[in-house]
Amino acid sequence: MSLATLESGQPRLFDAADPIAGLDRMLVRLWEELTSARSVACPICDAEMRPEHSVHARSRGGRCQGCGCTLT
């Protein structure tokens, strides 16, 4: 990774001080958005991750439209 990438102002996936807490915050935020039936940016490829609904019309996570990863 180049220094230019680090200074680009893009959000980092993990908090450098506590990577587990940073990952937890990110996943909780994504989950809250998806279960509120809102699309989010995929944490893997940055494509659109759309909510997936159960038979009860309630969101149960999401699937990325780019790389196909799921959050359930």
N, C-alpha and C positions, 0 to 999 in steps of 0.2 A: 504494500500500500504506500502510495506516495504522500509526501507532506502536503501537497496541494489537495489531495483527497481529504485529509484530516482537517484542513482549514477551510473547506468549501462551505461550511455552515449547514451541511446536511445533518439531520439527527442521527445519532449513533444507535445501534441496536442494543448495546449494553452500556450501562453506566460504569465508567472506569473504576470508580471507588468501590462499588459493590455490584458485580455483574449479575448475581442471582436476584437481588432486589430490582435491578433495572429490567431484567427479563420478566419478572413477576408483574411489575407495573405495566409493561407493554402488553402482556397477554391479558391481564384484567381489563385494560382499556379496549383491546380488540374484542374481547368477549362481550363486554357491556354494549358496544356499538352493534355487534352482530345480533345479539339477543333483543335489541331494540329495533330490529329489521332495517338497519342501515348498513350500507356497504363501507368497507374500509380498504386501505392499501395493504396488500399482502406483505408480511414481514420478510418473506423470502425473495420475491422478485419485484415487488412494488406494483404489480398489476392489481386490478380490482378483485377483491374478495367479497362475494355476495353471500348474504344470509341464506341458509338452507332451512326449510320448514318441515316440521313433523306432520303427521296426519292430523294433528289438532291445530294446525295453522300457527303454531308457535315456533319461533326460530330456535334451532338446536345447534347452532354453530354456523360455519361458513365454508365455502369452497372457492379457491382462487381460479379466476378465469384464465390466467396465464400459465402457471406451472401445475395447477391441479391439486396443490396441497390442501388439506382440510384442517379446520380447527373445530373439534367437537368436545 
